[in-house]
Amino acid sequence: MKILAVCGMGFGSSLMLKMTADRVIKKKDIKADVEATDIGTATSMSADLILTNSEFAKQLQGGNATVVAIKNVASEDEVGKAIEEYLEK
């Protein structure tokens, strides 16, 4: 599974979100690759799941990836729930 953590510039909140997602997938033993990127690059990348804020989520909707808005990029519970819900589909 390919997960993108997306923010405006690709090195602020997306890196924090990537680190949180990495912890979650390690704890849950999920095979996934998580990459932090900016919104411009994300639109041209292939992914299964995109984690981002609510503003960028609206812009990224409509592609092949499932897009989930995350309120707290440091919350393992919130990120874990998003990943689990994706996997249940």
Phi and psi restraints in degrees (range 20) as a CNS / XPLOR table:
assign (resid 1 and name C) (resid 2 and name N)
       (resid 2 and name CA) (resid 2 and name C) 1.0 -110.3 20.0 2
assign (resid 2 and name N) (resid 2 and name CA)
       (resid 2 and name C) (resid 3 and name N) 1.0 124.2 20.0 2
assign (resid 2 and name C) (resid 3 and name N)
       (resid 3 and name CA) (resid 3 and name C) 1.0 -117.8 20.0 2
assign (resid 3 and name N) (resid 3 and name CA)
       (resid 3 and name C) (resid 4 and name N) 1.0 132.1 20.0 2
assign (resid 3 and name C) (resid 4 and name N)
       (resid 4 and name CA) (resid 4 and name C) 1.0 -107.3 20.0 2
assign (resid 4 and name N) (resid 4 and name CA)
       (resid 4 and name C) (resid 5 and name N) 1.0 132.7 20.0 2
assign (resid 4 and name C) (resid 5 and name N)
       (resid 5 and name CA) (resid 5 and name C) 1.0 -104.5 20.0 2
assign (resid 5 and name N) (resid 5 and name CA)
       (resid 5 and name C) (resid 6 and name N) 1.0 117.1 20.0 2
assign (resid 5 and name C) (resid 6 and name N)
       (resid 6 and name CA) (resid 6 and name C) 1.0 -119.1 20.0 2
assign (resid 6 and name N) (resid 6 and name CA)
       (resid 6 and name C) (resid 7 and name N) 1.0 134.7 20.0 2
assign (resid 6 and name C) (resid 7 and name N)
       (resid 7 and name CA) (resid 7 and name C) 1.0 -140.6 20.0 2
assign (resid 7 and name N) (resid 7 and name CA)
       (resid 7 and name C) (resid 8 and name N) 1.0 -172.8 20.0 2
assign (resid 7 and name C) (resid 8 and name N)
       (resid 8 and name CA) (resid 8 and name C) 1.0 -65.4 20.0 2
assign (resid 8 and name N) (resid 8 and name CA)
       (resid 8 and name C) (resid 9 and name N) 1.0 -45.1 20.0 2
assign (resid 8 and name C) (resid 9 and name N)
       (resid 9 and name CA) (resid 9 and name C) 1.0 -109.1 20.0 2
assign (resid 9 and name N) (resid 9 and name CA)
       (resid 9 and name C) (resid 10 and name N) 1.0 -14.0 20.0 2
assign (resid 9 and name C) (resid 10 and name N)
       (resid 10 and name CA) (resid 10 and name C) 1.0 88.8 20.0 2
assign (resid 10 and name N) (resid 10 and name CA)
       (resid 10 and name C) (resid 11 and name N) 1.0 7.1 20.0 2
assign (resid 10 and name C) (resid 11 and name N)
       (resid 11 and name CA) (resid 11 and name C) 1.0 -141.1 20.0 2
assign (resid 11 and name N) (resid 11 and name CA)
       (resid 11 and name C) (resid 12 and name N) 1.0 10.7 20.0 2
assign (resid 11 and name C) (resid 12 and name N)
       (resid 12 and name CA) (resid 12 and name C) 1.0 -106.2 20.0 2
assign (resid 12 and name N) (resid 12 and name CA)
       (resid 12 and name C) (resid 13 and name N) 1.0 -99.2 20.0 2
assign (resid 12 and name C) (resid 13 and name N)
       (resid 13 and name CA) (resid 13 and name C) 1.0 -66.9 20.0 2
assign (resid 13 and name N) (resid 13 and name CA)
       (resid 13 and name C) (resid 14 and name N) 1.0 -26.9 20.0 2
assign (resid 13 and name C) (resid 14 and name N)
       (resid 14 and name CA) (resid 14 and name C) 1.0 -66.6 20.0 2
assign (resid 14 and name N) (resid 14 and name CA)
       (resid 14 and name C) (resid 15 and name N) 1.0 -34.8 20.0 2
assign (resid 14 and name C) (resid 15 and name N)
       (resid 15 and name CA) (resid 15 and name C) 1.0 -68.2 20.0 2
assign (resid 15 and name N) (resid 15 and name CA)
       (resid 15 and name C) (resid 16 and name N) 1.0 -39.8 20.0 2
assign (resid 15 and name C) (resid 16 and name N)
       (resid 16 and name CA) (resid 16 and name C) 1.0 -63.9 20.0 2
assign (resid 16 and name N) (resid 16 and name CA)
       (resid 16 and name C) (resid 17 and name N) 1.0 -41.7 20.0 2
assign (resid 16 and name C) (resid 17 and name N)
       (resid 17 and name CA) (resid 17 and name C) 1.0 -65.4 20.0 2
assign (resid 17 and name N) (resid 17 and name CA)
       (resid 17 and name C) (resid 18 and name N) 1.0 -40.4 20.0 2
assign (resid 17 and name C) (resid 18 and name N)
       (resid 18 and name CA) (resid 18 and name C) 1.0 -60.5 20.0 2
assign (resid 18 and name N) (resid 18 and name CA)
       (resid 18 and name C) (resid 19 and name N) 1.0 -45.9 20.0 2
assign (resid 18 and name C) (resid 19 and name N)
       (resid 19 and name CA) (resid 19 and name C) 1.0 -62.0 20.0 2
assign (resid 19 and name N) (resid 19 and name CA)
       (resid 19 and name C) (resid 20 and name N) 1.0 -39.6 20.0 2
assign (resid 19 and name C) (resid 20 and name N)
       (resid 20 and name CA) (resid 20 and name C) 1.0 -65.3 20.0 2
assign (resid 20 and name N) (resid 20 and name CA)
       (resid 20 and name C) (resid 21 and name N) 1.0 -46.5 20.0 2
assign (resid 20 and name C) (resid 21 and name N)
       (resid 21 and name CA) (resid 21 and name C) 1.0 -62.6 20.0 2
assign (resid 21 and name N) (resid 21 and name CA)
       (resid 21 and name C) (resid 22 and name N) 1.0 -39.9 20.0 2
assign (resid 21 and name C) (resid 22 and name N)
       (resid 22 and name CA) (resid 22 and name C) 1.0 -59.8 20.0 2
assign (resid 22 and name N) (resid 22 and name CA)
       (resid 22 and name C) (resid 23 and name N) 1.0 -42.0 20.0 2
assign (resid 22 and name C) (resid 23 and name N)
       (resid 23 and name CA) (resid 23 and name C) 1.0 -64.0 20.0 2
assign (resid 23 and name N) (resid 23 and name CA)
       (resid 23 and name C) (resid 24 and name N) 1.0 -42.7 20.0 2
assign (resid 23 and name C) (resid 24 and name N)
       (resid 24 and name CA) (resid 24 and name C) 1.0 -63.1 20.0 2
assign (resid 24 and name N) (resid 24 and name CA)
       (resid 24 and name C) (resid 25 and name N) 1.0 -49.3 20.0 2
assign (resid 24 and name C) (resid 25 and name N)
       (resid 25 and name CA) (resid 25 and name C) 1.0 -67.7 20.0 2
assign (resid 25 and name N) (resid 25 and name CA)
       (resid 25 and name C) (resid 26 and name N) 1.0 -30.5 20.0 2
assign (resid 25 and name C) (resid 26 and name N)
       (resid 26 and name CA) (resid 26 and name C) 1.0 -68.6 20.0 2
assign (resid 26 and name N) (resid 26 and name CA)
       (resid 26 and name C) (resid 27 and name N) 1.0 -46.4 20.0 2
assign (resid 26 and name C) (resid 27 and name N)
       (resid 27 and name CA) (resid 27 and name C) 1.0 -62.8 20.0 2
assign (resid 27 and name N) (resid 27 and name CA)
       (resid 27 and name C) (resid 28 and name N) 1.0 -36.5 20.0 2
assign (resid 27 and name C) (resid 28 and name N)
       (resid 28 and name CA) (resid 28 and name C) 1.0 -94.4 20.0 2
assign (resid 28 and name N) (resid 28 and name CA)
       (resid 28 and name C) (resid 29 and name N) 1.0 2.1 20.0 2
assign (resid 28 and name C) (resid 29 and name N)
       (resid 29 and name CA) (resid 29 and name C) 1.0 53.6 20.0 2
assign (resid 29 and name N) (resid 29 and name CA)
       (resid 29 and name C) (resid 30 and name N) 1.0 49.2 20.0 2
assign (resid 29 and name C) (resid 30 and name N)
       (resid 30 and name CA) (resid 30 and name C) 1.0 -99.5 20.0 2
assign (resid 30 and name N) (resid 30 and name CA)
       (resid 30 and name C) (resid 31 and name N) 1.0 133.7 20.0 2
assign (resid 30 and name C) (resid 31 and name N)
       (resid 31 and name CA) (resid 31 and name C) 1.0 -84.9 20.0 2
assign (resid 31 and name N) (resid 31 and name CA)
       (resid 31 and name C) (resid 32 and name N) 1.0 108.1 20.0 2
assign (resid 31 and name C) (resid 32 and name N)
       (resid 32 and name CA) (resid 32 and name C) 1.0 -154.1 20.0 2
assign (resid 32 and name N) (resid 32 and name CA)
       (resid 32 and name C) (resid 33 and name N) 1.0 154.0 20.0 2
assign (resid 32 and name C) (resid 33 and name N)
       (resid 33 and name CA) (resid 33 and name C) 1.0 -113.3 20.0 2
assign (resid 33 and name N) (resid 33 and name CA)
       (resid 33 and name C) (resid 34 and name N) 1.0 124.0 20.0 2
assign (resid 33 and name C) (resid 34 and name N)
       (resid 34 and name CA) (resid 34 and name C) 1.0 -112.1 20.0 2
assign (resid 34 and name N) (resid 34 and name CA)
       (resid 34 and name C) (resid 35 and name N) 1.0 129.9 20.0 2
assign (resid 34 and name C) (resid 35 and name N)
       (resid 35 and name CA) (resid 35 and name C) 1.0 -128.6 20.0 2
assign (resid 35 and name N) (resid 35 and name CA)
       (resid 35 and name C) (resid 36 and name N) 1.0 134.6 20.0 2
assign (resid 35 and name C) (resid 36 and name N)
       (resid 36 and name CA) (resid 36 and name C) 1.0 -90.7 20.0 2
assign (resid 36 and name N) (resid 36 and name CA)
       (resid 36 and name C) (resid 37 and name N) 1.0 135.1 20.0 2
assign (resid 36 and name C) (resid 37 and name N)
       (resid 37 and name CA) (resid 37 and name C) 1.0 -153.3 20.0 2
assign (resid 37 and name N) (resid 37 and name CA)
       (resid 37 and name C) (resid 38 and name N) 1.0 168.1 20.0 2
assign (resid 37 and name C) (resid 38 and name N)
       (resid 38 and name CA) (resid 38 and name C) 1.0 -90.0 20.0 2
assign (resid 38 and name N) (resid 38 and name CA)
       (resid 38 and name C) (resid 39 and name N) 1.0 164.6 20.0 2
assign (resid 38 and name C) (resid 39 and name N)
       (resid 39 and name CA) (resid 39 and name C) 1.0 -64.4 20.0 2
assign (resid 39 and name N) (resid 39 and name CA)
       (resid 39 and name C) (resid 40 and name N) 1.0 -36.6 20.0 2
assign (resid 39 and name C) (resid 40 and name N)
       (resid 40 and name CA) (resid 40 and name C) 1.0 -62.9 20.0 2
assign (resid 40 and name N) (resid 40 and name CA)
       (resid 40 and name C) (resid 41 and name N) 1.0 -43.1 20.0 2
assign (resid 40 and name C) (resid 41 and name N)
       (resid 41 and name CA) (resid 41 and name C) 1.0 -71.7 20.0 2
assign (resid 41 and name N) (resid 41 and name CA)
       (resid 41 and name C) (resid 42 and name N) 1.0 -37.2 20.0 2
assign (resid 41 and name C) (resid 42 and name N)
       (resid 42 and name CA) (resid 42 and name C) 1.0 -59.1 20.0 2
assign (resid 42 and name N) (resid 42 and name CA)
       (resid 42 and name C) (resid 43 and name N) 1.0 -33.9 20.0 2
assign (resid 42 and name C) (resid 43 and name N)
       (resid 43 and name CA) (resid 43 and name C) 1.0 -65.8 20.0 2
assign (resid 43 and name N) (resid 43 and name CA)
       (resid 43 and name C) (resid 44 and name N) 1.0 -20.9 20.0 2
assign (resid 43 and name C) (resid 44 and name N)
       (resid 44 and name CA) (resid 44 and name C) 1.0 -107.3 20.0 2
assign (resid 44 and name N) (resid 44 and name CA)
       (resid 44 and name C) (resid 45 and name N) 1.0 6.3 20.0 2
assign (resid 44 and name C) (resid 45 and name N)
       (resid 45 and name CA) (resid 45 and name C) 1.0 -102.3 20.0 2
assign (resid 45 and name N) (resid 45 and name CA)
       (resid 45 and name C) (resid 46 and name N) 1.0 152.0 20.0 2
assign (resid 45 and name C) (resid 46 and name N)
       (resid 46 and name CA) (resid 46 and name C) 1.0 -91.5 20.0 2
assign (resid 46 and name N) (resid 46 and name CA)
       (resid 46 and name C) (resid 47 and name N) 1.0 134.0 20.0 2
assign (resid 46 and name C) (resid 47 and name N)
       (resid 47 and name CA) (resid 47 and name C) 1.0 -155.2 20.0 2
assign (resid 47 and name N) (resid 47 and name CA)
       (resid 47 and name C) (resid 48 and name N) 1.0 158.9 20.0 2
assign (resid 47 and name C) (resid 48 and name N)
       (resid 48 and name CA) (resid 48 and name C) 1.0 -90.3 20.0 2
assign (resid 48 and name N) (resid 48 and name CA)
       (resid 48 and name C) (resid 49 and name N) 1.0 -37.9 20.0 2
assign (resid 48 and name C) (resid 49 and name N)
       (resid 49 and name CA) (resid 49 and name C) 1.0 -138.4 20.0 2
assign (resid 49 and name N) (resid 49 and name CA)
       (resid 49 and name C) (resid 50 and name N) 1.0 133.4 20.0 2
assign (resid 49 and name C) (resid 50 and name N)
       (resid 50 and name CA) (resid 50 and name C) 1.0 -117.4 20.0 2
assign (resid 50 and name N) (resid 50 and name CA)
       (resid 50 and name C) (resid 51 and name N) 1.0 125.0 20.0 2
assign (resid 50 and name C) (resid 51 and name N)
       (resid 51 and name CA) (resid 51 and name C) 1.0 -108.6 20.0 2
assign (resid 51 and name N) (resid 51 and name CA)
       (resid 51 and name C) (resid 52 and name N) 1.0 130.0 20.0 2
assign (resid 51 and name C) (resid 52 and name N)
       (resid 52 and name CA) (resid 52 and name C) 1.0 -160.6 20.0 2
assign (resid 52 and name N) (resid 52 and name CA)
       (resid 52 and name C) (resid 53 and name N) 1.0 -173.9 20.0 2
assign (resid 52 and name C) (resid 53 and name N)
       (resid 53 and name CA) (resid 53 and name C) 1.0 -87.5 20.0 2
assign (resid 53 and name N) (resid 53 and name CA)
       (resid 53 and name C) (resid 54 and name N) 1.0 172.4 20.0 2
assign (resid 53 and name C) (resid 54 and name N)
       (resid 54 and name CA) (resid 54 and name C) 1.0 -65.4 20.0 2
assign (resid 54 and name N) (resid 54 and name CA)
       (resid 54 and name C) (resid 55 and name N) 1.0 -34.2 20.0 2
assign (resid 54 and name C) (resid 55 and name N)
       (resid 55 and name CA) (resid 55 and name C) 1.0 -63.7 20.0 2
assign (resid 55 and name N) (resid 55 and name CA)
       (resid 55 and name C) (resid 56 and name N) 1.0 -49.4 20.0 2
assign (resid 55 and name C) (resid 56 and name N)
       (resid 56 and name CA) (resid 56 and name C) 1.0 -74.2 20.0 2
assign (resid 56 and name N) (resid 56 and name CA)
       (resid 56 and name C) (resid 57 and name N) 1.0 -27.7 20.0 2
assign (resid 56 and name C) (resid 57 and name N)
       (resid 57 and name CA) (resid 57 and name C) 1.0 -58.3 20.0 2
assign (resid 57 and name N) (resid 57 and name CA)
       (resid 57 and name C) (resid 58 and name N) 1.0 -41.7 20.0 2
assign (resid 57 and name C) (resid 58 and name N)
       (resid 58 and name CA) (resid 58 and name C) 1.0 -61.7 20.0 2
assign (resid 58 and name N) (resid 58 and name CA)
       (resid 58 and name C) (resid 59 and name N) 1.0 -38.2 20.0 2
assign (resid 58 and name C) (resid 59 and name N)
       (resid 59 and name CA) (resid 59 and name C) 1.0 -74.4 20.0 2
assign (resid 59 and name N) (resid 59 and name CA)
       (resid 59 and name C) (resid 60 and name N) 1.0 -26.4 20.0 2
assign (resid 59 and name C) (resid 60 and name N)
       (resid 60 and name CA) (resid 60 and name C) 1.0 -95.3 20.0 2
assign (resid 60 and name N) (resid 60 and name CA)
       (resid 60 and name C) (resid 61 and name N) 1.0 -7.1 20.0 2
assign (resid 60 and name C) (resid 61 and name N)
       (resid 61 and name CA) (resid 61 and name C) 1.0 -63.7 20.0 2
assign (resid 61 and name N) (resid 61 and name CA)
       (resid 61 and name C) (resid 62 and name N) 1.0 153.3 20.0 2
assign (resid 61 and name C) (resid 62 and name N)
       (resid 62 and name CA) (resid 62 and name C) 1.0 101.7 20.0 2
assign (resid 62 and name N) (resid 62 and name CA)
       (resid 62 and name C) (resid 63 and name N) 1.0 -9.4 20.0 2
assign (resid 62 and name C) (resid 63 and name N)
       (resid 63 and name CA) (resid 63 and name C) 1.0 -90.4 20.0 2
assign (resid 63 and name N) (resid 63 and name CA)
       (resid 63 and name C) (resid 64 and name N) 1.0 -165.3 20.0 2
assign (resid 63 and name C) (resid 64 and name N)
       (resid 64 and name CA) (resid 64 and name C) 1.0 -78.2 20.0 2
assign (resid 64 and name N) (resid 64 and name CA)
       (resid 64 and name C) (resid 65 and name N) 1.0 -24.0 20.0 2
assign (resid 64 and name C) (resid 65 and name N)
       (resid 65 and name CA) (resid 65 and name C) 1.0 -82.0 20.0 2
assign (resid 65 and name N) (resid 65 and name CA)
       (resid 65 and name C) (resid 66 and name N) 1.0 149.8 20.0 2
assign (resid 65 and name C) (resid 66 and name N)
       (resid 66 and name CA) (resid 66 and name C) 1.0 -78.5 20.0 2
assign (resid 66 and name N) (resid 66 and name CA)
       (resid 66 and name C) (resid 67 and name N) 1.0 130.3 20.0 2
assign (resid 66 and name C) (resid 67 and name N)
       (resid 67 and name CA) (resid 67 and name C) 1.0 -112.1 20.0 2
assign (resid 67 and name N) (resid 67 and name CA)
       (resid 67 and name C) (resid 68 and name N) 1.0 128.6 20.0 2
assign (resid 67 and name C) (resid 68 and name N)
       (resid 68 and name CA) (resid 68 and name C) 1.0 -126.3 20.0 2
assign (resid 68 and name N) (resid 68 and name CA)
       (resid 68 and name C) (resid 69 and name N) 1.0 127.8 20.0 2
assign (resid 68 and name C) (resid 69 and name N)
       (resid 69 and name CA) (resid 69 and name C) 1.0 -82.6 20.0 2
assign (resid 69 and name N) (resid 69 and name CA)
       (resid 69 and name C) (resid 70 and name N) 1.0 128.3 20.0 2
assign (resid 69 and name C) (resid 70 and name N)
       (resid 70 and name CA) (resid 70 and name C) 1.0 -110.6 20.0 2
assign (resid 70 and name N) (resid 70 and name CA)
       (resid 70 and name C) (resid 71 and name N) 1.0 127.1 20.0 2
assign (resid 70 and name C) (resid 71 and name N)
       (resid 71 and name CA) (resid 71 and name C) 1.0 -81.9 20.0 2
assign (resid 71 and name N) (resid 71 and name CA)
       (resid 71 and name C) (resid 72 and name N) 1.0 -42.3 20.0 2
assign (resid 71 and name C) (resid 72 and name N)
       (resid 72 and name CA) (resid 72 and name C) 1.0 -119.5 20.0 2
assign (resid 72 and name N) (resid 72 and name CA)
       (resid 72 and name C) (resid 73 and name N) 1.0 102.2 20.0 2
assign (resid 72 and name C) (resid 73 and name N)
       (resid 73 and name CA) (resid 73 and name C) 1.0 -64.8 20.0 2
assign (resid 73 and name N) (resid 73 and name CA)
       (resid 73 and name C) (resid 74 and name N) 1.0 -14.8 20.0 2
assign (resid 73 and name C) (resid 74 and name N)
       (resid 74 and name CA) (resid 74 and name C) 1.0 -97.5 20.0 2
assign (resid 74 and name N) (resid 74 and name CA)
       (resid 74 and name C) (resid 75 and name N) 1.0 -1.1 20.0 2
assign (resid 74 and name C) (resid 75 and name N)
       (resid 75 and name CA) (resid 75 and name C) 1.0 -85.7 20.0 2
assign (resid 75 and name N) (resid 75 and name CA)
       (resid 75 and name C) (resid 76 and name N) 1.0 107.5 20.0 2
assign (resid 75 and name C) (resid 76 and name N)
       (resid 76 and name CA) (resid 76 and name C) 1.0 -64.4 20.0 2
assign (resid 76 and name N) (resid 76 and name CA)
       (resid 76 and name C) (resid 77 and name N) 1.0 -32.9 20.0 2
assign (resid 76 and name C) (resid 77 and name N)
       (resid 77 and name CA) (resid 77 and name C) 1.0 -63.5 20.0 2
assign (resid 77 and name N) (resid 77 and name CA)
       (resid 77 and name C) (resid 78 and name N) 1.0 -47.4 20.0 2
assign (resid 77 and name C) (resid 78 and name N)
       (resid 78 and name CA) (resid 78 and name C) 1.0 -67.4 20.0 2
assign (resid 78 and name N) (resid 78 and name CA)
       (resid 78 and name C) (resid 79 and name N) 1.0 -45.2 20.0 2
assign (resid 78 and name C) (resid 79 and name N)
       (resid 79 and name CA) (resid 79 and name C) 1.0 -67.0 20.0 2
assign (resid 79 and name N) (resid 79 and name CA)
       (resid 79 and name C) (resid 80 and name N) 1.0 -41.4 20.0 2
assign (resid 79 and name C) (resid 80 and name N)
       (resid 80 and name CA) (resid 80 and name C) 1.0 -60.3 20.0 2
assign (resid 80 and name N) (resid 80 and name CA)
       (resid 80 and name C) (resid 81 and name N) 1.0 -41.4 20.0 2
assign (resid 80 and name C) (resid 81 and name N)
       (resid 81 and name CA) (resid 81 and name C) 1.0 -63.0 20.0 2
assign (resid 81 and name N) (resid 81 and name CA)
       (resid 81 and name C) (resid 82 and name N) 1.0 -42.3 20.0 2
assign (resid 81 and name C) (resid 82 and name N)
       (resid 82 and name CA) (resid 82 and name C) 1.0 -62.3 20.0 2
assign (resid 82 and name N) (resid 82 and name CA)
       (resid 82 and name C) (resid 83 and name N) 1.0 -43.4 20.0 2
assign (resid 82 and name C) (resid 83 and name N)
       (resid 83 and name CA) (resid 83 and name C) 1.0 -67.7 20.0 2
assign (resid 83 and name N) (resid 83 and name CA)
       (resid 83 and name C) (resid 84 and name N) 1.0 -44.0 20.0 2
assign (resid 83 and name C) (resid 84 and name N)
       (resid 84 and name CA) (resid 84 and name C) 1.0 -62.5 20.0 2
assign (resid 84 and name N) (resid 84 and name CA)
       (resid 84 and name C) (resid 85 and name N) 1.0 -41.9 20.0 2
assign (resid 84 and name C) (resid 85 and name N)
       (resid 85 and name CA) (resid 85 and name C) 1.0 -64.1 20.0 2
assign (resid 85 and name N) (resid 85 and name CA)
       (resid 85 and name C) (resid 86 and name N) 1.0 -37.5 20.0 2
assign (resid 85 and name C) (resid 86 and name N)
       (resid 86 and name CA) (resid 86 and name C) 1.0 -63.4 20.0 2
assign (resid 86 and name N) (resid 86 and name CA)
       (resid 86 and name C) (resid 87 and name N) 1.0 -45.0 20.0 2
assign (resid 86 and name C) (resid 87 and name N)
       (resid 87 and name CA) (resid 87 and name C) 1.0 -66.9 20.0 2
assign (resid 87 and name N) (resid 87 and name CA)
       (resid 87 and name C) (resid 88 and name N) 1.0 -26.6 20.0 2
assign (resid 87 and name C) (resid 88 and name N)
       (resid 88 and name CA) (resid 88 and name C) 1.0 -75.6 20.0 2
assign (resid 88 and name N) (resid 88 and name CA)
       (resid 88 and name C) (resid 89 and name N) 1.0 -14.8 20.0 2
